[in-house]
Amino acid sequence: MRSAEPPRLSPREVVGSGLCIGCGSCASGSGPEGRAMRWDKFGQLKPHGPQEWYRSRSAQFASICPFSPHARDEDAIAAERFPVVRHVDHRVGRFEAAWVGHAEQEGFRAEGSSGGLVSWVAVELLARGLVDGVAHVGAADPAREGRHFAYRISRSLAEVRQNAKSRYYPIELSGVLDTIREQPGRYAVIGVPCFIKAVHLARAADPVLAERIVFTLGLYCGHMKSAAMIDSFALQMGVEPPAVEAVDFRLKNPDRPANWYRTQLRLAGGGAAEQDWWHLVEGDWGSGFFQNSACNFCDDVVAETADISFGDAWVEPYSSDGRGTNVVVVRSQELRAMVEEGIAEQRLTLREVDAEFVVETQAAGFRQRREGLAYRLARRRGGLMPRKRVAPAASDLPLRRRAIYTMRAAISAFSHRAFRFANLVHVPRLYFSAGRQLLKLYQALTYSRGRLGALFDRLEKGRGQGA
């Protein structure tokens, strides 16, 4: 009896289905020359290369793309990596321990966008000789590299600390994966959930990566943005986008709540422009402006396949503490011991918490990637059907929640196209005006404001009585 043929898939199918997150895994390693990640017309990174590769369906690509319906899911990867753990939760995954708190040591907290624990762990791995390099996102020179941020490999403690802070910008892994293949050593990789999943899928297909990537550090993720967000921020601050030399998305101020984001743009030739996010069209993160379409089909909030993962503690009293606070989930027994040692030495201030606390700190993200994902899967028409750990469902969802999820998807699609059109005709206010109106509608739905919010309240009340 012949064995079944392995599933095959092409980059073109994934991109055409809106499922490409732009991780760059498919553009690295052995294969035809000319493969690369390039900007598309909306400021997203997508694979480009010879047509015979881009259109060719292969089992290799089907197994390494993190949004492939044929790739192993997060449960399978985590079960293989962490077979024996203290806790298993259907939202947080498999884990050894979870904490909330911050780094006390040497300014890590002040230098990071949150509690400083991502950089602390990365530096500790280097300092202990557990890794020779850390692959993470750092600032790039837009004039020379054509982008504001890119993956780097830091090999010193100073380099790791220099590249702290949050980056809401498209990046890709192809270059650092190739460097890891070419340069022997032990490496840690820092990334958002889908990128960490891509790393593990690549490790499974490549023994060299499997040997050399020894730790993965995950970052909790709401969704990924396009490069257009920086351009939009600049125009709203009265700055031409080419003049932006560097970006700090979350300018830290200990006198303001941590969730009061303020962005600073440093300009070529000196000077800077700053603005609070709530004054910007895209300032309400949950509304979905400039979101990558693949993020609509992600079910991993807390990087379940990473050895350790970090997020912001978006619950009181932590969200009001402008110094920043992390919520941490550790799955590796080795890293759990390292963190516990840091606590014992008073280099870390952490309080142990349970899965419910972790979920509470990321409540909006879990709604979007559980309830919202089930709704989007039920309404999916055309293209590849993602295989997720959430079953399609829509019938029992309240009208307001349906409207919110529908509007988020609409805002995401609108923002890419409207911003591009407004720039093509050199009238950016077209986008800003329409975007603000959409934001008002979204917030009326979400926060029960105005006539629209009252209407949905009445509809929901009538629906409940009818039931």
C-alpha positions in Angstrom: 0.0 0.0 0.0 1.4 3.4 -1.0 1.9 6.0 1.7 0.0 9.2 1.2 1.7 12.1 -0.6 2.8 14.8 1.8 0.8 18.0 1.6 2.2 20.7 -0.8 1.8 24.4 -0.8 3.3 27.4 -2.6 4.2 30.9 -1.3 1.8 32.4 -3.9 -1.1 30.5 -2.3 -0.3 31.8 1.2 0.2 35.4 0.1 -2.9 35.3 -2.1 -5.0 34.0 0.8 -3.9 36.8 3.1 -2.0 34.4 5.4 1.6 35.6 4.9 2.9 37.2 8.0 6.2 38.1 6.3 8.5 36.1 8.7 11.0 35.3 5.9 11.5 31.7 6.8 10.8 30.6 3.2 13.4 33.0 1.8 16.2 31.6 3.8 18.3 28.4 3.5 19.0 26.4 0.4 16.9 27.0 -2.7 16.8 29.0 -5.9 18.7 32.2 -6.0 16.8 35.5 -6.0 14.5 34.7 -3.1 14.1 37.7 -0.8 11.5 39.5 1.3 10.5 42.8 -0.3 8.0 45.5 0.5 4.6 45.3 -1.1 2.5 48.3 -2.0 1.0 48.5 1.5 4.2 48.4 3.5 4.2 44.7 4.3 7.1 42.3 3.7 6.3 39.5 1.3 8.4 36.8 -0.4 9.6 37.5 -3.9 11.7 35.3 -6.2 11.8 33.2 -9.4 8.3 32.4 -10.5 9.1 28.7 -10.6 9.7 28.9 -6.9 7.0 31.4 -5.9 4.3 29.4 -7.7 5.7 25.9 -7.1 3.8 23.8 -4.5 6.3 21.9 -2.2 6.1 19.8 0.9 9.0 21.7 2.3 7.2 25.1 2.2 4.0 23.5 3.5 5.9 22.3 6.6 7.7 25.5 7.5 5.2 28.4 6.9 3.7 29.3 10.3 0.3 29.9 8.8 0.3 26.9 6.5 -2.7 24.6 7.2 -0.4 21.7 7.0 2.3 22.8 9.5 2.4 21.5 13.0 0.4 23.7 15.4 1.5 25.2 18.7 0.2 22.4 20.8 2.3 19.8 18.9 5.4 21.9 19.0 5.1 22.7 22.7 4.3 19.1 23.6 7.5 18.0 21.9 9.7 20.7 23.4 8.2 20.7 26.9 6.9 17.1 27.5 7.0 17.4 31.3 5.7 20.7 32.9 3.9 21.8 36.1 0.9 23.4 34.4 -1.2 23.0 31.3 -3.8 25.6 30.3 -5.8 25.7 27.1 -5.1 29.5 26.7 -1.5 29.9 28.1 -0.3 26.5 27.0 2.3 24.3 28.8 4.4 26.1 31.4 6.5 25.7 34.4 5.8 29.0 36.2 4.4 32.5 35.7 5.3 35.8 37.4 4.5 39.5 37.4 7.1 42.1 38.1 10.2 43.8 36.8 14.0 43.8 36.7 15.8 45.6 39.6 19.2 45.3 38.2 21.2 48.1 36.5 18.5 50.1 34.8 17.0 47.3 32.7 13.5 48.5 33.7 14.2 52.1 32.7 15.7 51.1 29.4 12.9 48.7 28.2 9.4 49.5 27.2 8.0 47.3 30.0 9.6 45.8 33.1 13.0 45.2 31.4 12.8 41.4 31.7 13.3 40.5 28.0 16.7 42.3 27.9 17.6 40.9 31.4 17.1 37.3 30.3 18.9 37.9 27.0 21.9 39.5 28.7 21.9 36.8 31.4 22.1 34.1 28.7 25.1 35.9 27.2 26.8 36.6 30.5 26.5 32.9 31.6 28.0 31.7 28.2 24.8 29.9 27.4 24.6 31.6 24.0 27.1 33.3 21.7 24.6 35.6 20.1 21.0 36.9 20.4 18.9 37.4 17.3 16.5 40.3 18.0 15.1 43.4 16.4 17.1 46.6 16.5 17.0 50.0 14.9 18.0 50.3 11.2 19.1 53.2 9.1 16.2 54.0 6.7 18.4 56.0 4.3 20.8 53.1 3.9 18.7 50.0 4.6 15.3 51.1 3.4 13.6 50.3 6.8 13.5 51.6 10.3 14.0 48.2 12.1 15.5 44.9 11.3 16.7 41.7 12.9 20.3 41.8 14.2 22.5 39.4 16.0 24.0 40.9 19.2 27.1 39.3 20.6 27.8 41.6 23.5 25.8 42.7 26.6 25.9 46.3 25.4 24.5 45.5 22.0 21.6 43.6 23.6 20.7 46.5 25.9 21.1 49.0 23.1 18.3 47.3 21.2 15.7 47.1 23.9 12.2 48.6 23.5 9.1 47.7 21.5 9.0 47.7 17.6 5.6 47.9 15.9 7.0 47.4 12.5 7.4 44.6 9.9 10.6 42.6 10.2 11.8 39.3 8.8 14.1 36.5 9.8 15.7 35.3 6.6 19.0 37.1 7.1 19.6 36.0 10.7 18.6 32.4 10.0 21.2 32.4 7.2 23.8 33.9 9.5 23.1 31.2 12.1 23.6 28.6 9.5 26.9 30.1 8.3 28.4 31.0 11.7 28.7 28.2 14.3 27.7 28.9 17.8 24.7 28.8 20.2 21.9 31.4 19.6 18.8 32.7 21.3 16.0 34.2 19.1 13.6 36.8 20.3 10.3 37.2 18.5 6.5 37.4 18.4 4.5 34.2 18.6 4.3 33.4 14.9 8.0 34.1 14.4 8.9 31.8 17.2 6.7 29.1 15.7 8.4 29.7 12.3 11.8 29.2 14.0 10.8 25.9 15.5 9.3 24.7 12.1 12.6 25.7 10.5 14.6 23.9 13.2 12.6 20.7 12.5 13.5 20.9 8.8 17.2 21.9 9.3 19.5 20.0 11.7 22.0 22.9 11.7 19.3 25.4 13.0 18.1 22.7 15.5 21.6 22.4 17.0 22.5 26.1 17.0 19.2 27.8 18.1 19.1 26.7 21.8 16.7 29.3 23.3 13.6 31.1 22.1 12.3 34.2 23.9 8.7 35.1 22.9 6.9 38.4 23.0 3.1 38.6 23.6 1.5 40.1 20.5 -1.8 41.9 19.7 -1.1 42.0 16.0 1.6 43.2 13.6 1.5 46.6 11.9 2.6 47.7 8.4 5.4 50.2 7.8 2.8 52.7 6.8 2.0 53.4 10.5 5.2 55.4 10.9 4.5 57.4 7.8 1.0 58.1 9.1 2.3 59.1 12.5 4.8 61.5 10.9 2.2 63.2 8.7 -0.1 63.7 11.6 2.8 65.3 13.5 3.5 67.6 10.6 6.6 65.8 9.5 7.4 64.4 6.0 8.1 60.6 6.4 11.6 60.7 4.7 12.7 63.1 7.5 12.2 60.4 10.1 15.5 59.0 11.2 14.5 57.0 14.3 11.3 56.0 16.1 10.5 55.3 19.8 7.0 53.9 19.8 6.7 54.0 23.6 8.5 56.9 25.1 8.8 56.0 28.7 7.7 58.4 31.5 7.5 57.1 35.1 5.0 59.9 35.9 2.4 58.6 33.4 0.5 55.3 33.3 2.3 52.7 31.3 -0.6 52.3 28.9 -0.5 56.0 27.9 1.6 55.4 24.8 3.6 58.4 23.4 5.6 58.1 20.2 8.7 60.1 19.5 10.1 60.6 16.0 13.7 61.7 15.8 14.4 63.7 12.7 17.4 63.9 10.3 19.4 66.9 11.1 18.3 67.1 14.7 15.0 67.8 16.4 12.1 65.5 17.2 8.3 65.3 17.1 6.1 63.7 19.8 2.5 62.8 20.2 0.3 60.7 22.5 -1.3 57.8 20.7 -4.8 58.8 21.6 -4.5 61.9 19.5 -3.6 59.8 16.4 -6.0 58.1 14.0 -4.5 54.7 14.8 -4.2 55.4 18.5 -6.7 52.8 19.6 -4.7 49.6 19.1 -7.7 47.2 19.1 -9.3 49.0 16.2 -6.9 47.2 13.8 -5.5 50.0 11.7 -2.6 48.8 9.5 -2.9 45.2 10.8 -1.4 42.4 8.8 -4.3 40.2 7.5 -2.6 37.0 8.7 -3.1 38.2 12.3 -6.9 37.6 11.8 -6.0 33.9 11.9 -3.6 33.6 14.8 -4.6 31.8 18.0 -1.4 32.3 20.0 -1.3 35.3 22.3 1.6 34.4 24.6 4.1 32.7 22.4 3.3 29.2 23.6 6.2 27.5 21.8 8.9 29.8 23.4 11.1 28.8 26.3 10.1 31.9 28.0 7.7 34.7 27.0 7.0 38.2 28.1 4.1 40.7 28.0 2.9 43.9 29.6 0.8 43.5 32.8 -2.3 45.3 31.6 -4.1 45.1 34.9 -4.1 47.5 37.9 -2.1 48.5 39.7 0.6 47.6 37.1 -0.9 49.3 34.1 -0.8 52.7 35.9 2.9 52.3 36.9 4.8 54.2 34.2 8.0 52.5 35.1 6.6 49.3 33.3 5.8 45.8 34.5 6.1 42.4 32.8 4.0 39.3 33.0 6.3 36.3 32.3 5.6 32.7 31.4 8.5 30.2 31.5 8.4 26.7 30.0 12.0 25.7 30.1 13.1 24.2 33.4 16.6 25.7 32.8 15.2 29.2 32.4 12.9 28.8 35.4 15.9 28.0 37.6 17.7 31.0 36.1 14.8 33.4 36.9 14.4 31.9 40.4 18.1 32.6 41.0 17.6 36.2 39.9 14.7 36.5 42.4 16.7 35.0 45.2 19.6 37.4 44.5 17.1 40.4 44.4 18.1 41.2 40.9 14.4 40.6 39.9 11.3 41.6 41.7 8.7 39.0 40.8 5.5 37.6 42.3 4.3 34.2 41.1 0.9 34.2 39.5 -1.4 31.6 37.8 -2.8 31.2 34.3 -5.9 33.1 35.1 -3.8 36.2 36.0 -1.8 35.9 32.8 -5.1 35.7 30.7 -6.5 38.7 32.6 -3.5 40.8 31.6 -4.1 40.0 27.9 -8.0 39.8 28.1 -8.6 41.7 24.8 -6.0 39.7 22.9 -7.6 36.4 24.1 -11.1 37.6 23.1 -9.8 38.5 19.6 -8.0 35.2 19.2 -10.6 32.9 20.6 -14.1 34.2 20.3 -13.2 36.6 17.4 -11.2 33.9 15.6 -14.0 31.4 15.8 -16.3 34.1 14.2 -13.8 34.9 11.5 -13.3 31.2 10.7 -17.0 30.7 10.4 -17.3 33.6 7.9 -14.1 32.7 5.9 -14.8 32.5 2.2 -12.2 31.8 -0.5 -8.5 31.1 -0.2 -6.8 28.6 2.0 -8.7 27.6 5.1 -6.4 27.9 8.2 -6.3 24.9 10.5 -6.5 26.4 13.9 -7.1 25.1 17.5 -10.3 27.1 17.6 -13.4 25.7 16.0 -15.5 27.9 13.6 -18.5 29.3 15.5 -20.8 32.3 15.1 -24.4 31.5 16.0 -24.2 32.3 19.8 -22.1 35.4 19.5 -23.8 38.6 20.6 -24.7 41.2 17.9 -22.3 43.7 19.4 -19.4 41.3 19.3 -20.1 40.3 15.7 -20.2 44.0 14.8 -16.9 44.7 16.5 -15.1 41.9 14.9 -16.5 42.8 11.5 -15.5 46.4 11.9 -12.0 45.6 13.0 -11.5 43.6 9.8 -13.0 46.4 7.7 -10.8 49.0 9.4 -7.7 46.9 8.7 -8.5 46.5 5.1 -9.6 50.1 4.7 -6.4 51.6 6.3 -4.0 49.9 3.9 -5.9 50.9 0.8 -7.1 54.3 1.9 -3.7 55.5 3.1 -2.0 54.3 -0.1 -4.6 56.1 -2.2 -4.4 59.3 -0.2 -0.6 59.4 -0.7 -0.9 58.6 -4.4 -3.1 61.7 -4.9 -1.1 63.7 -2.3 -4.1 64.4 -0.1 -3.4 62.5 3.1 -6.3 64.3 4.9 -8.6 62.0 2.9 -7.4 59.1 4.9 -7.2 60.9 8.2 -10.8 62.2 7.9 -12.3 58.9 6.9 -10.2 57.1 9.5 -11.3 59.3 12.3 -15.0 58.7 11.4 -14.4 54.9 11.3 -12.6 55.1 14.7 -15.6 56.9 16.2 -18.0 54.2 15.0 -15.7 51.5 16.3 -15.4 53.1 19.7 -19.2 53.7 19.8 -19.6 50.0 19.3 -16.9 48.9 21.7 -17.5 51.3 24.5 -21.3 51.7 24.1 -21.0 55.4 23.2 -23.6 57.6 21.5 -26.6 56.6 19.5 -25.0 53.6 17.9 -24.0 52.2 21.2 -27.5 52.7 22.6 -29.0 51.1 19.5 -26.9 47.9 20.0 -27.8 47.9 23.7 -31.5 47.9 22.8 -31.0 45.2 20.1 -29.2 43.0 22.6 -31.8 43.5 25.2 -34.6 42.7 22.8 -32.7 39.7 21.6 -32.3 38.4 25.1 -36.0 38.8 25.9 -36.9 37.1 22.7 -34.7 34.1 23.6 
